[in-house]
Amino acid sequence: MQYGPNGSAFAVYMTQYQLLPYQRTAGCSMSWPAWRSHRVTLQRAVRVATTRLEAPVTAIRDALVAAPVAHADETSRRVNGTLHWLPVLSTNRLTAYFPHPKRGAEVLDAFGLLSQLVGVLVHEHGSACQRYQCLHAFCNAHHLRELIAIAERSPSQPWATDMITLLCQANAVVGEAQAQDLETLPASNGEQLWTRYDPVPAPAGRVKQSPACNLIRRLHERRNEVLRFLTDRRVPFDNNQAERDLRMPKLKQKASGCFRSDTGAGDFAIIRSYLPTLRKQSDDQLARPDLPGPPPNAPIGVAE
């Protein structure tokens, strides 16, 4: 049998976006007399899609470099029985993944985008991300989790509870200002929050590197990154954008198991870079990309 673009698009959509294993997708197709396919046919369709989407994904990556605010994170996955990593760089309109067998500075350098960023990079205070010269903003959702853990384990440290209250109030104040379409916070509110933040004590001298000590030091020394959302309206309170973009690739492992080869893992990263970006900008998930260039409704390759 020969399959047209609709059948191939559906195969790619089911395996790469809906995360069905090849065998289950092939089994599903057997129920439809007009479209019966073998697992090898599905794999071929994925390979063709990867080739056709390389140009649009390159445009997505170029647009991310120029974005005013970008989110970075990474997650682990299994490839051919070994642990690999999948970092993501994304905005609310763009998504780019980059598979790599290692994590940290080496993979981010191989990714090749963070060194070119011109905007603010939102991340989880990782030292690998902090090496880059762009402006940084730390995820305060992670700070709240750390503070809650300290407050529950050590009730004798009231500073943790005070910081939880301060961060939540600051987030609420920023939300109110955004609802009123204000460009910046009222001066009195901003000064009051900064004044309340300043008394956080920094550990003096050499002390035991406990989680509480490390957190205090980070909050004290990197206050600009922690409170970037107060001074820059474009910067969110947390890094939820990147975490949401990693949720489905992580679910892929649960639904389909590990990838059998580096090629399959790389194909998934390219196609998943394109389809979520398309979903963020359009409702048409089954648009067929035509060679030689990107499809007519390809994701916009410009900064937000």
C-alpha positions as CSV (number, residue, x, y, z in Angstrom):
1,M,0.0,0.0,0.0
2,Q,1.0,3.6,-0.5
3,Y,0.3,6.3,2.0
4,G,-0.3,10.0,1.3
5,P,0.7,12.9,3.5
6,N,-2.4,12.6,5.7
7,G,-1.5,9.1,6.7
8,S,2.1,10.0,7.4
9,A,1.2,13.1,9.4
10,F,-1.2,11.0,11.5
11,A,1.5,8.4,12.2
12,V,3.9,11.1,13.3
13,Y,1.3,12.9,15.4
14,M,0.3,9.7,17.2
15,T,3.8,8.5,18.0
16,Q,5.6,11.8,18.6
17,Y,2.8,14.1,20.0
18,Q,0.3,11.6,21.6
19,L,3.3,9.5,22.7
20,L,1.9,6.1,21.6
21,P,4.5,3.3,21.1
22,Y,5.0,2.3,17.5
23,Q,3.5,-1.1,18.1
24,R,0.4,0.2,19.6
25,T,0.0,2.8,16.8
26,A,0.4,0.0,14.2
27,G,-2.1,-2.1,16.0
28,C,-4.5,0.8,16.1
29,S,-4.2,1.3,12.4
30,M,-5.2,-2.3,11.8
31,S,-8.7,-1.4,12.9
32,W,-9.0,1.0,9.9
33,P,-9.1,-0.9,6.5
34,A,-8.2,2.4,4.7
35,W,-5.0,2.9,6.7
36,R,-3.0,-0.2,7.8
37,S,0.6,0.3,8.5
38,H,3.6,-1.6,9.9
39,R,5.9,-0.4,12.6
40,V,8.7,0.1,10.0
41,T,6.4,2.3,8.0
42,L,5.7,4.5,11.0
43,Q,9.4,4.8,11.7
44,R,10.0,5.8,8.1
45,A,7.4,8.5,8.4
46,V,9.0,9.9,11.5
47,R,12.4,10.0,9.7
48,V,10.9,11.9,6.8
49,A,9.2,14.4,9.2
50,T,12.5,15.0,11.0
51,T,14.2,15.8,7.8
52,R,11.5,18.2,6.7
53,L,11.3,19.9,10.1
54,E,15.0,20.7,10.5
55,A,14.7,24.1,8.8
56,P,11.6,25.2,10.9
57,V,13.3,24.1,14.1
58,T,16.4,26.1,13.2
59,A,14.2,29.1,12.8
60,I,12.6,28.4,16.2
61,R,16.1,28.3,17.9
62,D,17.1,31.5,16.2
63,A,14.0,33.2,17.5
64,L,14.6,31.9,21.0
65,V,18.0,33.6,21.0
66,A,16.3,37.0,20.5
67,A,13.5,36.4,22.9
68,P,13.3,39.0,25.8
69,V,12.7,36.2,28.3
70,A,13.5,32.5,27.9
71,H,13.1,29.6,30.3
72,A,15.6,26.7,30.6
73,D,15.4,23.4,32.3
74,E,16.3,19.7,31.8
75,T,15.1,16.2,32.5
76,S,16.5,12.7,32.3
77,R,15.4,9.9,30.0
78,R,16.6,6.5,29.0
79,V,18.2,5.9,25.5
80,N,19.2,2.4,24.7
81,G,19.3,1.4,28.3
82,T,21.5,4.4,29.4
83,L,20.7,7.6,31.1
84,H,20.6,10.6,28.8
85,W,19.4,14.2,29.3
86,L,17.0,16.5,27.5
87,P,17.4,20.2,28.1
88,V,14.7,22.7,26.9
89,L,14.7,26.4,26.1
90,S,11.3,27.8,25.7
91,T,8.9,30.8,25.8
92,N,5.1,30.9,25.7
93,R,5.3,30.7,21.9
94,L,8.5,28.8,21.2
95,T,10.0,25.4,22.3
96,A,13.4,23.8,21.5
97,Y,14.8,20.5,22.8
98,F,18.3,19.2,22.5
99,P,19.1,15.6,23.4
100,H,22.5,14.8,25.0
101,P,24.1,11.9,26.9
102,K,25.3,14.2,29.6
103,R,24.0,17.1,31.7
104,G,25.3,20.4,33.0
105,A,27.8,22.7,31.4
106,E,28.8,20.3,28.6
107,V,25.3,19.8,27.3
108,L,24.4,23.5,27.5
109,D,27.5,24.4,25.6
110,A,26.6,21.8,22.9
111,F,23.1,23.3,22.8
112,G,24.8,26.5,21.6
113,L,21.9,28.9,22.4
114,L,22.4,30.2,25.9
115,S,25.7,31.9,25.0
116,Q,23.8,34.0,22.4
117,L,20.8,35.0,24.5
118,V,20.1,38.7,24.6
119,G,17.2,38.7,27.1
120,V,16.6,37.3,30.6
121,L,17.2,33.6,31.3
122,V,14.8,32.1,33.9
123,H,16.1,28.9,35.5
124,E,16.6,27.0,38.8
125,H,19.8,28.7,39.9
126,G,22.0,26.0,38.4
127,S,25.7,26.9,38.2
128,A,25.9,25.7,34.6
129,C,23.3,28.3,33.5
130,Q,24.9,31.0,35.6
131,R,28.1,30.9,33.5
132,Y,26.4,32.8,30.7
133,Q,26.6,36.6,30.4
134,C,22.9,37.3,30.0
135,L,20.7,38.5,32.8
136,H,19.3,35.8,35.1
137,A,16.2,35.2,37.1
138,F,15.8,32.4,39.6
139,C,12.7,30.2,39.9
140,N,10.9,31.2,43.2
141,A,8.7,28.2,43.1
142,H,11.8,26.1,43.9
143,H,12.7,28.6,46.6
144,L,9.3,28.2,48.2
145,R,9.7,24.4,48.3
146,E,13.1,24.7,49.9
147,L,11.8,27.2,52.4
148,I,8.8,25.1,53.3
149,A,11.0,22.1,53.9
150,I,13.3,24.1,56.2
151,A,10.3,25.6,58.1
152,E,8.8,22.2,58.7
153,R,12.1,20.6,59.8
154,S,13.4,23.5,61.8
155,P,10.5,25.5,63.5
156,S,13.2,27.4,65.4
157,Q,14.3,29.2,62.2
158,P,11.5,31.8,61.7
159,W,13.3,33.5,58.8
160,A,12.1,30.7,56.5
161,T,8.5,31.4,57.3
162,D,9.1,35.1,57.0
163,M,10.6,34.6,53.6
164,I,7.7,32.5,52.4
165,T,5.3,35.2,53.4
166,L,7.5,37.9,51.7
167,L,7.8,36.0,48.4
168,C,4.1,35.2,48.2
169,Q,3.2,38.8,49.0
170,A,5.6,40.1,46.3
171,N,4.1,37.7,43.8
172,A,0.6,39.0,44.7
173,V,1.7,42.6,44.4
174,V,3.2,42.0,40.9
175,G,0.0,40.2,39.9
176,E,-2.1,43.2,40.9
177,A,0.1,45.6,39.0
178,Q,-0.1,43.5,35.9
179,A,-3.9,43.3,36.2
180,Q,-3.9,47.1,36.3
181,D,-1.6,47.1,33.3
182,L,1.1,49.1,35.1
183,E,4.5,49.2,33.6
184,T,6.3,49.1,37.0
185,L,5.3,48.6,40.6
186,P,4.4,51.6,42.7
187,A,7.6,53.0,44.2
188,S,6.3,52.5,47.8
189,N,5.5,48.9,47.3
190,G,8.8,48.1,45.7
191,E,10.9,49.8,48.3
192,Q,8.9,48.2,51.1
193,L,9.4,44.7,49.7
194,W,13.2,45.3,49.1
195,T,13.5,46.6,52.7
196,R,11.8,43.6,54.2
197,Y,14.0,41.3,52.1
198,D,17.3,42.9,53.1
199,P,17.4,41.8,56.7
200,V,17.8,38.2,55.7
201,P,21.0,37.3,57.5
202,A,24.0,36.0,55.5
203,P,26.1,33.4,57.2
204,A,29.4,34.8,58.5
205,G,32.7,33.0,58.2
206,R,33.0,29.3,57.5
207,V,29.9,27.4,58.5
208,K,28.6,24.0,57.8
209,Q,27.1,23.8,54.3
210,S,23.7,22.7,55.3
211,P,20.6,23.2,53.0
212,A,19.5,26.1,55.1
213,C,22.9,27.8,55.0
214,N,23.2,27.4,51.2
215,L,19.7,28.8,50.7
216,I,20.4,31.8,52.9
217,R,23.6,32.5,51.1
218,R,21.9,32.3,47.7
219,L,19.0,34.5,48.8
220,H,21.5,37.1,50.2
221,E,24.2,37.1,47.4
222,R,21.8,36.7,44.4
223,R,18.9,38.9,45.5
224,N,18.8,40.6,42.2
225,E,18.2,37.3,40.4
226,V,15.6,36.2,43.1
227,L,13.6,39.4,42.9
228,R,14.0,40.0,39.1
229,F,10.3,39.6,38.7
230,L,9.8,42.8,40.9
231,T,11.9,45.0,38.7
232,D,11.1,43.5,35.2
233,R,7.5,43.1,34.4
234,R,8.3,40.5,31.6
235,V,9.9,38.1,34.1
236,P,7.6,35.6,35.8
237,F,7.8,34.5,39.4
238,D,8.7,30.9,38.6
239,N,10.1,28.7,35.8
240,N,6.8,26.8,35.2
241,Q,7.0,27.4,31.5
242,A,10.0,25.2,31.1
243,E,8.7,22.6,33.5
244,R,5.4,22.4,31.5
245,D,7.4,21.9,28.3
246,L,9.3,19.0,29.8
247,R,6.2,17.2,31.2
248,M,5.2,15.5,27.9
249,P,8.7,14.3,27.0
250,K,8.9,12.8,30.5
251,L,5.6,11.1,29.9
252,K,6.9,9.6,26.7
253,Q,9.2,7.4,28.7
254,K,6.4,6.2,31.0
255,A,4.1,5.5,28.0
256,S,6.6,4.0,25.5
257,G,9.6,3.0,27.5
258,C,13.2,4.1,26.6
259,F,14.4,5.1,23.1
260,R,16.1,2.3,21.3
261,S,18.7,4.5,19.5
262,D,20.2,8.0,19.5
263,T,18.5,8.5,16.1
264,G,15.1,8.0,17.6
265,A,15.8,10.2,20.5
266,G,17.1,13.0,18.2
267,D,14.0,12.6,15.9
268,F,11.8,13.0,18.9
269,A,13.6,16.2,20.0
270,I,13.2,17.8,16.6
271,I,9.6,16.9,16.1
272,R,8.6,17.8,19.7
273,S,10.3,21.2,19.2
274,Y,8.1,21.9,16.2
275,L,4.7,20.5,17.3
276,P,4.4,22.2,20.7
277,T,5.6,25.5,19.1
278,L,2.9,25.0,16.5
279,R,0.3,24.3,19.2
280,K,1.4,27.5,21.0
281,Q,0.8,29.5,17.9
282,S,-1.9,27.6,16.0
283,D,-4.6,24.9,16.5
284,D,-3.6,23.0,13.3
285,Q,-1.5,20.1,14.6
286,L,-1.7,18.0,11.4
287,A,-0.4,20.6,8.9
288,R,1.9,19.0,6.4
289,P,5.3,20.6,5.9
290,D,6.3,20.8,2.2
291,L,9.8,20.8,1.0
292,P,12.0,22.7,0.4
293,G,11.0,25.3,3.0
294,P,8.9,25.4,6.1
295,P,5.1,24.8,5.8
296,P,2.8,27.7,5.1
297,N,1.6,27.9,8.7
298,A,5.0,27.1,10.3
299,P,5.7,28.6,13.7
300,I,6.8,32.2,13.4
301,G,10.6,32.4,13.5
302,V,10.8,35.8,15.2
303,A,11.2,37.1,18.7
304,E,8.1,37.6,20.8
